[in-house]
Amino acid sequence: MKKKTIIIIVVVIFAIVLAVSLLGRNRNAARTVKVTEAVMGDVQSWLSINALIQSDDVKNYFGTSGLKVTKIHVEVGDTIRKGDVILKYDISDLETAVEQARIQYDNALLNLADLLNQKKQIEEDMADLEAEILRLEGSRDPQDLASLQALIQKRDAMQTISDEKIKLLENSVALAKIGLDTAQSRLDEVKDGLIADMDGTVTALNAEEGAPLGMTQPAVVVQNLNSLKGVIYLGKYDAAKIRTGQKAILDYSGNYYDGVVSFVSPAAEKSLAAQNASLKAEIDIINPDDLLKVDFDVNADILVGEAKNVLKIPVECIRYDKKNNTTVFVVENGTARLTAVSLGLQSDSEVEVLEGLKQGDLVVLNPSMDLTDGASVVVEGAGQ
């Protein structure tokens, strides 16, 4: 029994020694790794976002609400020029209003002129009476003296026209003139119809012949389709990366368009539906064509950073620890050396290395989690 137990113990010890030996052999065995070379080059960082195509020059023509439309001269899709007639109004009521205002003004002028003539006549009559009274006052003729008293009574009974009464009629003339000018101005604004003040394309038409124009929506919308922009809305983190003048590339169904950030709103907006505020920005499209349609959304890539002629490696070489420190494995003489690196600008695929590497260093791609500092490695493809 004792002999059998001793044999079992010996077998177990042998197995343990064999396992330890094999494990040590595996640990010391070189593993195969893929590497890349740290090289000099450019790194570009792009922000990808959706952009809504809009015209950079849009005019909503509301026209004159309440006026009936007699003739519409355009249709949706028509190209128009500045000065073209979009539609015509029924202006008969406005012409009647002008005529009525003109009559009121003429009547006010006549009333004022009549009052001034009355005042002039009264003043002339009073002057004649004064002259006659002055002549008779020096006479001793009883008949002249009797006439003198009658003339004095007549003079005292005469009523002159006050300045206040004249001012009242002058005010009436001024008000009538304002009424006439207002009516004439309104007629002048619409007598030639609704006139385009820009070149563009009619993209919406809400007016109807025979019906008055409404107030809630534009009668006609005209847009310059040769001047387009992409409108984007940025979250608080992306907004910090965007500024005017940045290069952009827009992609619509495999067609690419050059752009530049032309506007960044000074304040964020928060809609009722959205929980977070967003910042509006605009991208001028340099080379638009007929394929781009207003209100379509496209992919936009904005160049938010660029570093030229810097040392760079692929981003999949980087390892991060719990404190967000960055390291890479550099292969030196068949050994993987864990090396701390300081990083700069990063793109989707590459990252700038500020410190820790030099040009030509071989850096492990996608290092496994169990790769350790000092491990023996073999570069994949070496010796082939």
Secondary structure, 3 states (H helix, E strand, C coil): CHHHHHHHHHHHHHHHHHHHHHHHHHHHCCEEECEEECEEEEEEEEEEEEEEEEECCEEEECCCCCCEEEEECCCCCCEECCCCEEEEECCHHHHHHHHHHHHHHHHHHHHHHHHHHHHHHHHHHHHHHHHHHHHHCCCCCHHHHHHHHHHHHHHHHCCCCCHHHHHHHHHHHHHHHHHHHHHHHHHHHHCCCEECCCCEEEEEECCCCCCECCCCCCCEEEECCCCEEEEEEECHHHHCCCCCCCEEEEEECCEEEEEEEEEECCCCECCCCCCCCEEEEEEEECCCCCCCCCCCEEEEEEEEEEEEEEEEEEHHHCEECCCCCEEEEEEECCEEEEEECEEEEECCCEEEEEECCCCCCEEECCCCCCCCCCCEEEECCCCC
